[in-house]
Amino acid sequence: MNSEITRKNNVPSYIKTMLLGISALLVVAAVVTSPSEAFDASMQGLQIWWKMVFPALLPFIMLSQMLTAFGFTHGLGVLLEPLMRIGFRLPGITGLGLAVGMTGGFPSGADTAARLYQQKLITGKEAAILASITHFASPMTLFVVIGAAFYEAPAVGYILACIHGISGIMAGILLGRVNLYSKKTTKTTELHEQPESVSALEAMMKAKEKDGRSFGRLLGDTVSHAVQVLMMTGGYMIMFSVFIRLLGKYVTPFLPEWIWASFFELHLGAYSMRSLDITAHAVGFALLAAAIGWGGLSSHLQATALLAPYGINMRIFTIGRILHAGISYGLVLLLWPPIQSWLNHSKAVFLHIGQNPSTQAQYSPGGLQAAVTLGLFHVVLLTSLIVISVCIGKWHSRRHSSSR
């Protein structure tokens, strides 16, 4: 059986390898032909990463890792079990993936899906669906990098976070409703759900005990991990920045740069979309929300690197990304009047603050006021999910008891 699968996959793998090799050769030739263009694009990607992305995300990646080590995400995952089982039709244990994905951003959701599949707690299709459902951009990327740094308007980040979260949940519900399960898979899933009868506090204590690291070692590990993740992100940004510039020059000079940038890399796409007046036109803001829902090919490659070694089909993941982008676009167009009102009000507030030197520093993007606002927004988001999950669980149990 394994040999048949190998023979079936040999030809596609061979073609894929040839295409990647030829593409790499063409990119090298383009770099040699236009070294100044490649250097300028590389410097642009480096500056965006070093001056905006790295300082904005480093502390929050460290904090998210520490919360996971302390068992916070495990306890949150237990509370989200009813939402996963009934809303997304996935095993309850996958609530951990949703908690990690929404707090840490991609590719942490795909990493959790791969670990659950490796432990034989979910099937391959369930892992692909879970990876797509939990493929959220980090809230700190939306708040600090895109909202405060790129567009100098924190309200943009808040609105994008709302649209991104709601559309991601809606896309996950639709994806979970697709008839992807066989009867055998459903039975296997039910078996996985039986031993899950621990409380959130018990899950937190067990996770903390299993981790077992002292605070000093944990702090060192989180610094090392955060720097490693951001170095990988910076490498992707620099590489795709060069590729996008050369692609626009030699292949599609008639297209605006933001089209390829938003397709390939989230940060570069959001940065290049500053040429669109997103605060005045619904289509521009909708395109930005859709690009964030898509996540960029760079993030897809990160998820693929985690899931592909286990033979998990990424077609379901791609369908989920398209759904997320499409729903994000539609939500912005549907809710544009209140969104525009929020944006205009925030403009007036920050203009008034900027004219008062005594309060300007207090409301700067990196100030204490912004940090408190980000924390409160995150707490409200997670609390809302928990409340929805608990309500779904109670409704389901009542319906089950009344049917008996």
C-alpha positions in Angstrom: 0.0 0.0 0.0 2.8 2.4 0.9 4.6 1.6 -2.3 1.5 2.4 -4.4 1.2 5.8 -2.6 4.8 6.5 -3.3 4.5 5.7 -7.0 1.4 7.9 -7.2 3.2 10.8 -5.6 6.5 10.4 -7.5 5.3 12.2 -10.7 3.7 15.2 -8.9 6.7 15.6 -6.6 9.1 15.4 -9.6 7.1 18.1 -11.5 6.9 20.3 -8.4 10.7 20.0 -7.9 11.4 20.9 -11.5 9.1 23.9 -11.3 10.6 25.2 -8.1 14.1 24.7 -9.5 13.4 26.6 -12.7 11.6 29.4 -10.8 14.6 29.8 -8.5 16.9 29.9 -11.5 14.8 32.6 -13.1 14.8 34.7 -9.9 18.6 34.4 -9.6 18.9 35.6 -13.3 16.6 38.5 -12.5 18.6 39.5 -9.5 21.8 39.4 -11.5 20.2 41.5 -14.3 18.8 44.1 -11.9 21.0 44.1 -8.8 20.0 47.7 -7.8 16.3 46.8 -7.8 16.9 43.6 -5.8 19.0 45.6 -3.3 16.4 48.3 -2.8 13.6 45.8 -2.4 15.7 43.8 0.1 16.4 47.0 2.1 12.7 47.9 2.1 11.8 44.5 3.5 14.6 44.7 6.1 13.5 48.2 7.2 9.9 47.3 7.6 10.8 44.1 9.6 13.5 45.7 11.8 11.8 49.0 12.6 8.2 48.0 12.8 7.6 44.2 12.9 10.4 43.1 15.2 10.0 45.6 18.1 6.2 45.3 18.0 5.9 41.5 18.1 8.9 40.4 20.2 7.3 41.0 23.7 3.9 39.6 22.7 5.3 36.4 21.2 7.3 35.9 24.4 4.1 36.5 26.5 2.0 34.1 24.4 4.6 31.4 24.9 4.7 32.0 28.6 0.9 31.8 28.8 1.1 28.5 27.0 3.7 27.2 29.4 1.7 28.3 32.4 -1.3 26.3 31.0 -3.5 29.3 30.2 -4.2 28.2 26.6 -4.9 24.6 27.7 -7.5 25.8 30.2 -9.0 28.1 27.6 -9.1 25.1 25.2 -11.2 23.2 27.6 -13.7 26.1 27.9 -13.9 26.2 24.1 -14.6 22.4 23.7 -18.4 22.9 23.1 -17.7 25.4 20.3 -15.3 23.1 18.6 -17.5 20.0 18.8 -20.9 21.6 17.9 -19.8 24.7 16.0 -16.9 23.3 13.9 -17.7 19.6 14.3 -14.2 18.8 15.5 -13.1 16.9 18.6 -13.3 18.9 21.8 -9.5 18.7 22.4 -9.0 21.0 19.3 -10.2 23.9 21.4 -6.5 24.2 22.4 -5.7 24.9 18.8 -8.2 27.7 18.5 -7.0 29.3 21.8 -3.3 29.1 20.6 -4.1 30.3 17.1 -6.1 33.4 18.2 -3.6 34.4 20.9 -0.3 33.6 19.2 -1.1 34.0 15.5 0.0 31.8 12.7 1.6 29.3 12.4 0.9 28.3 16.0 -2.5 26.8 15.1 -1.0 24.6 12.4 1.7 23.5 14.9 -1.0 22.5 17.4 -2.9 20.6 14.6 0.3 18.7 13.7 1.0 17.7 17.3 -2.6 16.5 17.9 -2.4 14.5 14.7 1.0 13.0 15.7 -0.5 12.0 19.0 -3.4 10.3 17.0 -6.0 12.4 18.7 -7.4 13.7 15.4 -7.5 12.5 11.8 -5.6 14.0 8.8 -8.7 15.8 7.5 -9.5 17.1 10.9 -5.9 18.4 11.2 -6.2 20.2 7.9 -9.6 21.8 8.9 -8.2 22.8 12.4 -5.1 24.3 10.8 -7.3 26.5 8.5 -9.7 27.5 11.3 -6.9 28.5 13.6 -4.9 30.3 11.0 -5.4 33.8 12.5 -3.1 36.8 12.2 -1.6 37.7 15.5 -3.8 40.4 17.3 -0.6 42.3 18.0 0.2 42.4 14.2 -3.2 43.9 13.6 -3.1 46.4 16.5 0.5 47.5 16.7 2.1 46.8 13.3 -0.7 47.4 10.8 -2.9 49.8 12.8 -0.5 51.9 14.8 2.8 51.6 12.7 1.6 51.3 9.1 -1.5 53.4 9.1 -0.9 55.5 12.2 -4.5 54.9 13.2 -5.1 52.3 16.0 -8.8 52.2 15.1 -7.8 50.5 11.8 -6.2 47.7 13.8 -9.2 47.3 16.1 -11.7 47.1 13.2 -9.5 44.7 11.3 -9.2 42.5 14.4 -13.0 42.4 14.7 -13.6 41.6 11.0 -10.7 39.1 11.0 -12.0 37.2 14.1 -15.7 37.1 13.1 -15.0 36.1 9.5 -12.5 33.4 10.6 -15.2 31.9 12.9 -17.8 32.0 10.1 -15.4 30.5 7.6 -14.6 27.7 10.2 -18.3 26.9 10.7 -18.8 26.7 6.9 -15.7 24.5 6.5 -16.8 22.2 9.3 -20.2 21.8 7.7 -18.7 20.5 4.5 -19.2 16.7 4.2 -15.6 15.7 4.6 -16.0 12.9 7.1 -16.6 9.3 6.5 -18.5 7.1 9.1 -15.2 5.6 10.2 -13.8 9.1 10.9 -16.8 10.1 12.9 -16.5 7.0 15.1 -12.8 7.6 15.6 -13.6 11.2 16.6 -16.2 10.1 19.2 -13.6 7.8 20.8 -11.3 10.8 21.2 -13.9 12.8 23.0 -14.6 10.3 25.7 -11.7 10.9 28.1 -12.1 14.7 28.0 -13.7 15.4 31.4 -11.3 17.7 33.1 -12.0 21.3 34.2 -10.2 24.3 32.9 -8.2 24.7 36.1 -7.2 21.0 36.1 -6.0 21.4 32.5 -4.0 24.4 33.4 -2.3 22.6 36.4 -1.6 19.5 34.4 0.0 21.6 31.5 2.1 23.6 34.0 3.2 20.4 35.8 4.0 18.7 32.5 6.1 21.7 31.3 8.1 21.7 34.5 10.5 24.6 33.6 11.6 27.2 36.1 10.8 30.8 35.4 14.4 31.7 34.5 14.6 28.8 32.0 11.2 29.6 30.6 12.1 33.3 30.1 15.3 32.3 28.3 13.5 29.8 26.1 10.7 32.3 25.2 13.3 34.9 24.2 15.1 32.3 22.0 11.9 31.1 20.4 10.5 34.6 19.8 13.8 35.7 18.1 13.8 32.5 16.0 10.2 33.0 14.9 10.8 36.7 14.0 14.1 35.9 12.2 12.1 33.4 10.0 9.5 36.1 9.5 12.1 38.6 8.5 13.7 36.1 6.1 10.3 35.6 4.4 9.7 39.3 4.2 13.1 40.1 2.6 12.9 37.2 0.1 9.3 38.0 -1.0 10.1 41.7 -1.1 12.8 41.0 -3.7 10.6 38.5 -5.6 7.6 40.9 -5.7 9.7 43.8 -7.0 11.2 41.6 -9.8 7.9 40.0 -10.6 6.3 43.5 -11.0 9.2 44.7 -13.2 9.6 41.8 -15.6 6.2 40.0 -15.6 3.4 42.3 -14.6 4.6 45.9 -14.8 1.0 47.0 -15.5 -0.3 45.9 -12.1 0.0 47.8 -8.9 2.6 46.4 -6.4 0.0 45.8 -3.6 -1.6 43.0 -5.6 1.4 40.7 -5.5 2.5 41.9 -2.1 -0.8 41.1 -0.5 -0.9 37.7 -2.2 2.6 36.7 -1.1 3.2 38.3 2.3 0.9 39.8 4.9 3.1 42.6 6.3 4.3 43.7 2.9 0.8 43.6 1.5 -0.6 45.7 4.3 2.3 48.1 4.0 1.9 48.5 0.2 -1.8 49.0 0.5 -1.1 52.4 2.1 -1.4 53.7 -1.4 -5.1 53.0 -1.2 -7.3 55.4 0.7 -8.8 52.7 3.0 -10.4 55.1 5.4 -12.5 56.8 2.7 -13.4 53.9 0.4 -15.1 50.7 1.3 -13.4 48.7 -1.4 -9.9 49.6 -0.3 -10.6 48.7 3.4 -12.4 45.5 2.2 -9.3 44.5 0.1 -7.1 45.0 3.1 -9.3 42.8 5.3 -9.4 40.2 2.5 -5.6 40.2 2.3 -5.3 39.7 6.0 -7.9 36.9 5.8 -5.9 35.2 3.1 -2.8 35.5 5.2 -0.2 35.6 2.4 1.5 32.7 0.7 4.4 33.1 3.2 2.2 32.0 6.1 0.8 29.1 4.0 4.3 27.8 3.4 4.9 28.0 7.2 1.8 25.9 7.8 2.7 23.5 5.0 6.2 23.0 6.5 4.5 21.8 9.7 1.7 19.6 8.2 3.2 18.2 5.0 5.7 15.8 6.7 2.6 13.9 8.0 1.0 13.6 4.6 -1.8 16.0 5.5 -3.6 17.3 2.4 -3.4 21.1 2.2 -6.3 21.5 -0.2 -8.7 21.9 2.6 -6.4 24.5 4.2 -6.4 26.6 1.0 -10.2 26.4 0.7 -10.5 27.7 4.2 -8.1 30.6 3.4 -10.2 31.6 0.4 -13.4 31.4 2.5 -11.8 33.6 5.2 -10.8 36.2 2.6 -14.1 36.3 0.9 -16.1 36.6 4.1 -13.8 39.4 5.3 -14.4 41.3 2.1 -18.1 40.9 2.3 -18.3 41.9 6.0 -16.5 45.2 5.4 -18.9 46.1 2.5 -21.9 45.1 4.6 -20.8 47.0 7.7 -19.1 50.0 6.0 -21.3 52.8 7.4 -20.5 52.0 11.1 -16.9 51.3 10.2 -16.5 54.6 8.4 -18.2 56.4 11.4 -15.7 54.7 13.8 -12.7 55.7 11.6 -13.9 59.3 11.3 -14.5 59.6 15.0 -11.0 58.2 15.8 -9.5 60.6 13.4 -11.0 63.5 15.2 -9.9 62.2 18.6 -6.3 61.7 17.6 -6.2 65.0 15.8 -7.3 66.7 19.0 -4.7 64.8 21.0 -2.0 65.6 18.5 -2.6 69.3 18.9 -2.1 69.0 22.6 1.6 68.4 23.4 0.9 67.4 27.0 -1.2 64.4 25.9 0.6 63.4 22.7 3.1 61.1 24.3 0.4 59.4 26.4 -1.5 58.2 23.3 1.5 57.3 21.2 1.3 53.8 19.6 3.9 52.4 21.9 2.6 54.0 25.1 1.0 52.5 28.2 -2.5 53.6 27.0 -2.1 51.6 23.8 -0.8 48.5 25.7 -3.8 48.6 28.1 -6.2 49.0 25.3 -4.7 46.0 23.4 -4.9 43.9 26.5 -8.5 44.8 27.2 -9.5 44.1 23.6 -7.9 40.7 23.7 -9.6 39.8 27.0 -13.0 40.9 25.6 -12.4 38.7 22.5 -11.5 35.6 24.4 -14.3 36.1 27.0 -16.8 36.4 24.1 -15.7 33.1 22.7 -15.9 31.4 26.1 -19.4 32.8 26.7 -20.5 31.6 23.2 -18.9 28.2 23.8 -20.6 27.8 27.3 -24.0 28.8 25.9 -23.6 26.3 23.0 -22.7 23.6 25.5 -25.7 24.3 27.7 -28.1 24.5 24.8 -26.8 21.2 23.4 -27.1 19.4 26.8 -30.6 20.7 27.3 -31.6 19.6 23.8 -30.0 16.2 24.5 -31.9 15.7 27.8 -35.2 16.8 26.4 -34.9 14.4 23.5 -34.5 11.5 26.0 
